[in-house]
């Protein structure tokens, strides 16, 4: 007598094991799938199950690679920060206010802190690695725009710019900025950037 066959979707059918991906590939797939979900959904609606489905990986891959869902989101926040900061050093138009990675990074950062994450854990060390290179790029761009800019003025201005852009992302709709105000604010931002060499001289800061 022939043995009965089980439907593929039967709860009693044997599960096919998924091939184990290299850690780097699994992490990349999880990160990019999560970013895509975050672009189209509120953070609270992006669940472990949805990420597993979108990435085609088992839910336990998140904890295996990032420790937890919070670890994955924190990693994404740091990655988006570096991506967007690298572009910002070379932007010379109003698109600096609408960088999609910076928009998502800032909203995600605010959500994580509201959920209890330690704000200090997201602090960027501008003295080493990619952040240091980003600051160096800004120095080069600023020098081309208005003269030599020292590290002290550059670091201070980058922090001010980040504070300003974070506030813009989170509260732009609260203040109801129209297109003319939007452009005026960018022109003022650009003017301050170009005036950094003169301002640091007024303050007595080293331009070297």
VOVEX-760111 format. One record per residue: residue number from 1; residue in one letter; x, y, z of N, C-alpha, C in turn. Coordinates in steps of 0.001 Angstrom, whole numbers, plus 500000, padded with zeros to 6 digits. Layout:
<pts>
{NUM, A, {X, Y, Z}, {X, Y, Z}, {X, Y, Z}}
...
</pts>
This chain:
<pts>
{1, X, {500851, 498808, 500000}, {500000, 500000, 500000}, {500886, 501240, 500000}}
{2, X, {500494, 502203, 499178}, {501270, 503449, 499129}, {501115, 504222, 500419}}
{3, X, {502222, 504832, 500854}, {502185, 505659, 502048}, {501515, 506988, 501726}}
{4, X, {500663, 507493, 502633}, {500021, 508775, 502375}, {501057, 509899, 502378}}
{5, X, {500831, 510887, 501536}, {501739, 512044, 501467}, {501131, 513206, 502212}}
{6, X, {501980, 514047, 502781}, {501539, 515219, 503526}, {501664, 516461, 502664}}
{7, X, {500678, 517321, 502758}, {500758, 518585, 502038}, {501954, 519376, 502541}}
{8, X, {502522, 520183, 501641}, {503716, 520956, 501998}, {503454, 521871, 503181}}
{9, X, {502227, 522427, 503241}, {501929, 523367, 504312}, {501321, 522693, 505540}}
{10, X, {501351, 521363, 505584}, {500835, 520649, 506745}, {501734, 520895, 507946}}
{11, X, {501157, 521086, 509135}, {501983, 521303, 510329}, {502810, 520081, 510695}}
{12, X, {502463, 518911, 510104}, {503192, 517684, 510410}, {504257, 517359, 509360}}
{13, X, {504288, 518152, 508303}, {505292, 517925, 507270}, {506664, 518323, 507796}}
{14, X, {507710, 517574, 507455}, {509059, 517929, 507929}, {509490, 519279, 507355}}
{15, X, {510109, 520091, 508212}, {510561, 521409, 507760}, {511892, 521286, 507036}}
{16, X, {511993, 522068, 505958}, {513258, 522114, 505246}, {514198, 523072, 505971}}
{17, X, {515385, 522623, 506246}, {516340, 523491, 506923}, {516883, 524527, 505950}}
{18, X, {517034, 525755, 506436}, {517565, 526816, 505600}, {519086, 526801, 505666}}
{19, X, {519733, 527003, 504531}, {521195, 527009, 504561}, {521705, 528166, 505408}}
{20, X, {522770, 527941, 506156}, {523342, 528965, 507012}, {524135, 529957, 506169}}
{21, X, {523780, 531232, 506285}, {524478, 532266, 505545}, {525700, 532734, 506325}}
{22, X, {526739, 533202, 505627}, {527843, 533851, 506343}, {527299, 535029, 507142}}
{23, X, {527916, 535309, 508285}, {527409, 536349, 509179}, {527287, 537697, 508486}}
{24, X, {528279, 538059, 507683}, {528253, 539373, 507021}, {527068, 539491, 506076}}
{25, X, {526775, 538427, 505337}, {525649, 538452, 504407}, {524317, 538493, 505151}}
{26, X, {524219, 537721, 506220}, {522993, 537720, 507023}, {522747, 539096, 507630}}
{27, X, {523796, 539708, 508163}, {523659, 541029, 508767}, {523235, 542063, 507727}}
{28, X, {523862, 542022, 506556}, {523519, 542969, 505495}, {522066, 542811, 505070}}
{29, X, {521620, 541565, 504941}, {520234, 541325, 504529}, {519246, 541809, 505579}}
{30, X, {519555, 541551, 506839}, {518688, 542023, 507926}, {518629, 543543, 507957}}
{31, X, {519774, 544179, 507838}, {519842, 545643, 507920}, {519069, 546292, 506785}}
{32, X, {519324, 545868, 505555}, {518677, 546511, 504413}, {517173, 546223, 504389}}
{33, X, {516768, 545023, 504790}, {515334, 544700, 504847}, {514640, 545547, 505908}}
{34, X, {515302, 545732, 507049}, {514718, 546529, 508125}, {514623, 547993, 507723}}
{35, X, {515658, 548509, 507072}, {515632, 549900, 506622}, {514461, 550127, 505667}}
{36, X, {514252, 549209, 504759}, {513142, 549340, 503803}, {511800, 549327, 504527}}
{37, X, {511669, 548463, 505518}, {510427, 548432, 506297}, {510231, 549734, 507070}}
{38, X, {511314, 550269, 507627}, {511226, 551500, 508415}, {510861, 552704, 507550}}
{39, X, {511257, 552676, 506294}, {510927, 553789, 505396}, {509429, 553835, 505091}}
{40, X, {508763, 552714, 505247}, {507364, 552637, 504853}, {506395, 552357, 505994}}
{41, X, {506921, 552257, 507224}, {506072, 551935, 508362}, {506555, 552676, 509604}}
{42, X, {505657, 552921, 510574}, {506113, 553447, 511869}, {507069, 552454, 512518}}
{43, X, {508002, 552943, 513308}, {508977, 552059, 513952}, {508275, 550973, 514760}}
{44, X, {507225, 551344, 515473}, {506528, 550381, 516331}, {505868, 549256, 515540}}
{45, X, {505657, 549479, 514232}, {505000, 548460, 513409}, {506001, 547491, 512772}}
{46, X, {507284, 547772, 512900}, {508316, 546906, 512321}, {508688, 545847, 513356}}
{47, X, {508200, 544647, 513162}, {508362, 543562, 514130}, {509418, 542556, 513680}}
{48, X, {509837, 541722, 514602}, {510785, 540657, 514287}, {510236, 539772, 513173}}
{49, X, {508958, 539442, 513256}, {508341, 538573, 512246}, {508388, 539213, 510864}}
{50, X, {508069, 540515, 510788}, {508080, 541200, 509490}, {509493, 541267, 508909}}
{51, X, {510473, 541478, 509769}, {511860, 541519, 509301}, {512283, 540151, 508789}}
{52, X, {511900, 539097, 509510}, {512248, 537735, 509101}, {511652, 537414, 507733}}
{53, X, {510409, 537806, 507526}, {509753, 537549, 506245}, {510417, 538354, 505133}}
{54, X, {510667, 539632, 505383}, {511248, 540508, 504357}, {512656, 540084, 503970}}
{55, X, {513425, 539600, 504957}, {514816, 539217, 504692}, {514954, 537772, 504225}}
{56, X, {513904, 536982, 504446}, {513983, 535567, 504100}, {514832, 534770, 505066}}
{57, X, {515006, 535296, 506281}, {515821, 534632, 507293}, {514974, 534266, 508510}}
{58, X, {515485, 533336, 509317}, {514770, 532950, 510533}, {514850, 534085, 511544}}
{59, X, {513803, 534216, 512341}, {513745, 535298, 513330}, {514926, 535273, 514297}}
{60, X, {515430, 534080, 514605}, {516544, 533985, 515557}, {517844, 534573, 514995}}
{61, X, {517881, 534816, 513675}, {519079, 535410, 513078}, {519336, 536801, 513632}}
{62, X, {518269, 537491, 514026}, {518422, 538841, 514593}, {519201, 538780, 515897}}
{63, X, {518762, 537927, 516817}, {519449, 537828, 518110}, {520847, 537254, 517949}}
{64, X, {521017, 536366, 516985}, {522332, 535752, 516783}, {523355, 536772, 516278}}
{65, X, {522902, 537740, 515496}, {523819, 538706, 514898}, {523864, 540059, 515606}}
{66, X, {522753, 540445, 516261}, {522694, 541778, 516865}, {522304, 541757, 518344}}
{67, X, {522081, 540576, 518890}, {521745, 540457, 520305}, {520269, 540595, 520601}}
{68, X, {519612, 541534, 519918}, {518192, 541785, 520143}, {517668, 542693, 519039}}
{69, X, {516365, 542915, 519046}, {515765, 543858, 518108}, {516322, 545263, 518347}}
{70, X, {516488, 545622, 519621}, {517057, 546922, 519940}, {518469, 547074, 519414}}
{71, X, {519242, 545988, 519479}, {520604, 546013, 518953}, {520627, 546240, 517455}}
{72, X, {519695, 545609, 516747}, {519594, 545790, 515298}, {519242, 547238, 514963}}
{73, X, {518256, 547800, 515650}, {517832, 549175, 515369}, {518936, 550175, 515713}}
{74, X, {519673, 549929, 516790}, {520782, 550810, 517161}, {521890, 550760, 516108}}
{75, X, {522165, 549563, 515612}, {523164, 549411, 514554}, {522736, 550179, 513307}}
{76, X, {521473, 550081, 512952}, {520959, 550786, 511778}, {521059, 552290, 511968}}
{77, X, {520774, 552750, 513167}, {520856, 554172, 513474}, {522282, 554681, 513255}}
{78, X, {523267, 553937, 513733}, {524667, 554329, 513563}, {525068, 554301, 512095}}
{79, X, {524613, 553282, 511367}, {524935, 553165, 509948}, {524350, 554322, 509145}}
{80, X, {523092, 554657, 509393}, {522442, 555760, 508690}, {523111, 557093, 509017}}
{81, X, {523593, 557239, 510250}, {524307, 558459, 510638}, {525529, 558651, 509751}}
{82, X, {526344, 557618, 509633}, {527568, 557727, 508845}, {527259, 557941, 507370}}
{83, X, {526275, 557240, 506848}, {525904, 557412, 505442}, {525523, 558856, 505150}}
{84, X, {524666, 559395, 505990}, {524147, 560745, 505737}, {525203, 561808, 506008}}
{85, X, {526015, 561654, 507068}, {527034, 562646, 507376}, {528075, 562729, 506266}}
{86, X, {528400, 561590, 505669}, {529367, 561586, 504568}, {528857, 562425, 503394}}
{87, X, {527578, 562313, 503087}, {527021, 563103, 501972}, {526927, 564583, 502329}}
{88, X, {526605, 564870, 503584}, {526368, 566264, 503988}, {527591, 567148, 503830}}
{89, X, {528784, 566570, 503954}, {529986, 567393, 503864}, {530156, 568004, 502480}}
{90, X, {529524, 567395, 501457}, {529696, 567883, 500084}, {528451, 568562, 499521}}
{91, X, {527338, 568538, 500257}, {526088, 569107, 499740}, {526127, 570626, 499825}}
{92, X, {525748, 571274, 498745}, {525721, 572728, 498709}, {524375, 573238, 498177}}
{93, X, {523283, 572586, 498566}, {521956, 573047, 498173}, {520947, 572582, 499223}}
{94, X, {519667, 572895, 499003}, {518648, 572637, 500019}, {518375, 571153, 500257}}
{95, X, {518901, 570282, 499401}, {518667, 568844, 499615}, {519314, 568353, 500910}}
{96, X, {520183, 569175, 501512}, {520767, 568789, 502793}, {519689, 568570, 503853}}
{97, X, {518533, 569237, 503681}, {517442, 569111, 504649}, {516577, 567880, 504399}}
{98, X, {516774, 567214, 503278}, {515884, 566109, 502923}, {516615, 564812, 502626}}
{99, X, {517804, 564633, 503166}, {518523, 563387, 502959}, {517708, 562246, 503573}}
{100, X, {517310, 561246, 502788}, {516422, 560189, 503310}, {517032, 559389, 504452}}
{101, X, {518345, 559159, 504416}, {518989, 558428, 505506}, {518994, 559243, 506786}}
{102, X, {519230, 560570, 506669}, {519241, 561410, 507865}, {517838, 561541, 508448}}
{103, X, {516828, 561654, 507586}, {515444, 561732, 508062}, {515091, 560483, 508861}}
{104, X, {515396, 559312, 508296}, {515063, 558057, 508975}, {515905, 557887, 510234}}
{105, X, {517181, 558196, 510152}, {518069, 558069, 511311}, {517580, 558901, 512487}}
{106, X, {517179, 560140, 512218}, {516780, 561040, 513298}, {515468, 560590, 513940}}
{107, X, {514512, 560175, 513129}, {513236, 559698, 513673}, {513434, 558399, 514456}}
{108, X, {514296, 557519, 513944}, {514585, 556266, 514642}, {515311, 556537, 515954}}
{109, X, {516267, 557466, 515937}, {517007, 557822, 517144}, {516068, 558370, 518218}}
{110, X, {515164, 559259, 517818}, {514209, 559830, 518771}, {513326, 558734, 519370}}
{111, X, {512914, 557785, 518541}, {512047, 556695, 519013}, {512807, 555799, 520000}}
{112, X, {514049, 555468, 519683}, {514833, 554597, 520556}, {515067, 555244, 521919}}
{113, X, {515383, 556541, 521927}, {515605, 557240, 523194}, {514309, 557320, 523992}}
{114, X, {513192, 557565, 523305}, {511892, 557603, 523980}, {511543, 556246, 524584}}
{115, X, {512058, 555174, 523970}, {511801, 553825, 524470}, {512755, 553415, 525590}}
{116, X, {513685, 554306, 525946}, {514560, 554025, 527074}, {516016, 553765, 526748}}
{117, X, {516398, 553862, 525466}, {517803, 553653, 525112}, {518666, 554773, 525698}}
{118, X, {519898, 554445, 526034}, {520821, 555423, 526607}, {521302, 556366, 525509}}
{119, X, {521015, 557665, 525594}, {521450, 558605, 524544}, {522958, 558581, 524305}}
{120, X, {523719, 558345, 525378}, {525181, 558344, 525244}, {525671, 557216, 524343}}
{121, X, {524878, 556158, 524193}, {525301, 555028, 523364}, {525312, 555375, 521886}}
{122, X, {524695, 556485, 521515}, {524651, 556901, 520113}, {525657, 558019, 519817}}
{123, X, {526484, 558347, 520806}, {527449, 559428, 520642}, {528481, 559055, 519585}}
{124, X, {528842, 560012, 518755}, {529801, 559784, 517673}, {531179, 560289, 518098}}
{125, X, {532189, 559456, 517926}, {533567, 559837, 518231}, {534198, 560402, 516964}}
{126, X, {534341, 561713, 516922}, {534863, 562385, 515727}, {536387, 562332, 515640}}
{127, X, {537027, 561644, 516582}, {538484, 561622, 516620}, {539096, 560414, 515927}}
{128, X, {538266, 559454, 515491}, {538828, 558255, 514887}, {537864, 557642, 513870}}
{129, X, {538431, 556785, 513018}, {537631, 556032, 512055}, {536934, 556891, 511012}}
{130, X, {535799, 556405, 510551}, {535047, 557106, 509503}, {534572, 558484, 509930}}
{131, X, {534123, 558678, 511187}, {533740, 560035, 511584}, {534878, 561041, 511429}}
{132, X, {536101, 560638, 511750}, {537247, 561527, 511602}, {537448, 561892, 510135}}
{133, X, {537265, 560918, 509238}, {537404, 561186, 507806}, {536308, 562124, 507311}}
{134, X, {535103, 561957, 507847}, {533985, 562831, 507468}, {534304, 564275, 507851}}
{135, X, {534839, 564462, 509049}, {535206, 565802, 509506}, {536314, 566374, 508626}}
{136, X, {537258, 565535, 508228}, {538329, 565973, 507350}, {537773, 566420, 506003}}
{137, X, {536786, 565681, 505493}, {536146, 566063, 504229}, {535462, 567415, 504352}}
{138, X, {534828, 567646, 505510}, {534165, 568927, 505724}, {535183, 570063, 505727}}
{139, X, {536336, 569843, 506342}, {537396, 570846, 506362}, {537815, 571207, 504936}}
{140, X, {537945, 570174, 504101}, {538341, 570400, 502710}, {537292, 571199, 501954}}
{141, X, {536019, 570821, 502118}, {534936, 571524, 501435}, {534816, 572963, 501920}}
{142, X, {534925, 573166, 503227}, {534799, 574509, 503788}, {535934, 575403, 503321}}
{143, X, {537123, 574840, 503210}, {538262, 575625, 502754}, {538061, 576076, 501312}}
{144, X, {537488, 575172, 500510}, {537230, 575544, 499125}, {536177, 576619, 499008}}
{145, X, {535263, 576664, 499972}, {534164, 577623, 499902}, {534560, 579009, 500394}}
{146, X, {535426, 579086, 501420}, {535701, 580421, 501961}, {537039, 580610, 502608}}
{147, X, {537959, 579650, 502511}, {539252, 579785, 503138}, {539501, 578671, 504127}}
{148, X, {540709, 578629, 504725}, {541049, 577538, 505652}, {540200, 577561, 506917}}
{149, X, {539758, 576389, 507330}, {538965, 576241, 508551}, {539677, 575255, 509465}}
{150, X, {539900, 575653, 510723}, {540573, 574784, 511675}, {539667, 573704, 512219}}
{151, X, {540275, 572709, 512853}, {539533, 571569, 513370}, {538527, 571989, 514444}}
{152, X, {538893, 572989, 515260}, {537995, 573416, 516338}, {536707, 574016, 515778}}
{153, X, {536853, 574913, 514817}, {535674, 575539, 514208}, {534860, 574516, 513427}}
{154, X, {535551, 573616, 512720}, {534858, 572603, 511930}, {534029, 571676, 512809}}
{155, X, {534644, 571180, 513904}, {533930, 570263, 514798}, {532720, 570943, 515421}}
{156, X, {532892, 572196, 515833}, {531773, 572932, 516438}, {530659, 573158, 515440}}
{157, X, {531032, 573528, 514211}, {530010, 573809, 513204}, {529256, 572549, 512775}}
{158, X, {529984, 571432, 512661}, {529314, 570174, 512309}, {528287, 569802, 513376}}
{159, X, {528628, 569974, 514649}, {527690, 569666, 515726}, {526474, 570594, 515676}}
{160, X, {526715, 571893, 515444}, {525595, 572831, 515334}, {524687, 572448, 514162}}
{161, X, {525295, 572087, 513047}, {524512, 571707, 511865}, {523662, 570471, 512152}}
{162, X, {524240, 569500, 512864}, {523492, 568281, 513191}, {522320, 568608, 514114}}
{163, X, {522572, 569445, 515150}, {521487, 569854, 516048}, {520360, 570519, 515266}}
{164, X, {520731, 571420, 514365}, {519746, 572153, 513591}, {518929, 571218, 512693}}
{165, X, {519624, 570322, 512009}, {518936, 569414, 511096}, {518064, 568419, 511852}}
{166, X, {518522, 567963, 513020}, {517691, 567062, 513826}, {516393, 567756, 514240}}
{167, X, {516512, 569007, 514676}, {515316, 569765, 515041}, {514402, 569976, 513850}}
{168, X, {515005, 570224, 512694}, {514209, 570425, 511489}, {513413, 569167, 511134}}
{169, X, {514081, 568015, 511220}, {513411, 566754, 510887}, {512226, 566489, 511814}}
{170, X, {512442, 566699, 513119}, {511429, 566324, 514100}, {510293, 567342, 514222}}
{171, X, {510588, 568628, 513959}, {509592, 569654, 514256}, {509207, 570534, 513064}}
{172, X, {509630, 570164, 511870}, {509338, 570991, 510695}, {507834, 571180, 510503}}
{173, X, {507055, 570125, 510740}, {505608, 570234, 510541}, {504947, 571047, 511649}}
{174, X, {505561, 571046, 512838}, {505013, 571832, 513944}, {505051, 573315, 513617}}
{175, X, {506127, 573749, 512967}, {506321, 575172, 512694}, {505785, 575603, 511331}}
{176, X, {505337, 574655, 510528}, {504680, 574987, 509270}, {505507, 575835, 508318}}
{177, X, {506738, 575421, 508048}, {507602, 576197, 507158}, {507111, 576114, 505720}}
{178, X, {506990, 577285, 505066}, {506640, 577264, 503647}, {507926, 577232, 502824}}
{179, X, {507797, 577132, 501505}, {508963, 576965, 500645}, {509925, 578152, 500733}}
{180, X, {509398, 579374, 500832}, {510249, 580561, 500903}, {511067, 580563, 502192}}
{181, X, {510444, 580235, 503323}, {511159, 580178, 504600}, {512210, 579077, 504574}}
{182, X, {511855, 577984, 503960}, {512746, 576835, 503836}, {514023, 577246, 503106}}
{183, X, {513869, 577950, 501974}, {515024, 578376, 501195}, {515835, 579444, 501930}}
{184, X, {515164, 580364, 502605}, {515880, 581405, 503355}, {516765, 580797, 504438}}
{185, X, {516239, 579786, 505101}, {517014, 579150, 506160}, {518246, 578459, 505594}}
{186, X, {518093, 577845, 504427}, {519260, 577222, 503814}, {520297, 578281, 503429}}
{187, X, {519856, 579401, 502846}, {520788, 580462, 502452}, {521553, 581002, 503651}}
{188, X, {520862, 581119, 504791}, {521523, 581574, 506010}, {522539, 580534, 506483}}
{189, X, {522151, 579272, 506413}, {523041, 578170, 506781}, {524295, 578189, 505906}}
{190, X, {524117, 578380, 504607}, {525246, 578417, 503680}, {526149, 579614, 503970}}
{191, X, {525544, 580768, 504271}, {526322, 581968, 504568}, {527197, 581773, 505804}}
{192, X, {526629, 581144, 506831}, {527407, 580866, 508033}, {528565, 579915, 507720}}
{193, X, {528308, 578913, 506893}, {529360, 577966, 506519}, {530507, 578681, 505818}}
{194, X, {530180, 579541, 504861}, {531202, 580268, 504114}, {531941, 581284, 504980}}
{195, X, {531298, 581726, 506057}, {531913, 582734, 506936}, {532757, 582123, 508053}}
{196, X, {532876, 580809, 508099}, {533629, 580164, 509180}, {535076, 580666, 509305}}
{197, X, {535801, 580846, 508195}, {537177, 581348, 508340}, {537227, 582700, 509050}}
{198, X, {536334, 583593, 508687}, {536302, 584914, 509317}, {535863, 584825, 510779}}
{199, X, {534877, 583983, 511056}, {534382, 583858, 512422}, {535419, 583266, 513355}}
{200, X, {536160, 582265, 512889}, {537179, 581677, 513757}, {538308, 582671, 514020}}
{201, X, {538590, 583539, 513043}, {539604, 584572, 513269}, {539130, 585567, 514318}}
{202, X, {537829, 585927, 514260}, {537255, 586840, 515252}, {537336, 586245, 516649}}
{203, X, {537133, 584942, 516743}, {537178, 584249, 518030}, {538587, 583932, 518499}}
{204, X, {539554, 584108, 517616}, {540938, 583812, 517984}, {541270, 582338, 517938}}
{205, X, {540510, 581573, 517141}, {540758, 580147, 517038}, {541783, 579864, 515943}}
{206, X, {542549, 578822, 516145}, {543595, 578456, 515196}, {542978, 577917, 513914}}
{207, X, {543461, 578399, 512762}, {542954, 577928, 511476}, {543761, 576755, 510946}}
{208, X, {544802, 576355, 511676}, {545657, 575282, 511185}, {545125, 573907, 511510}}
</pts>
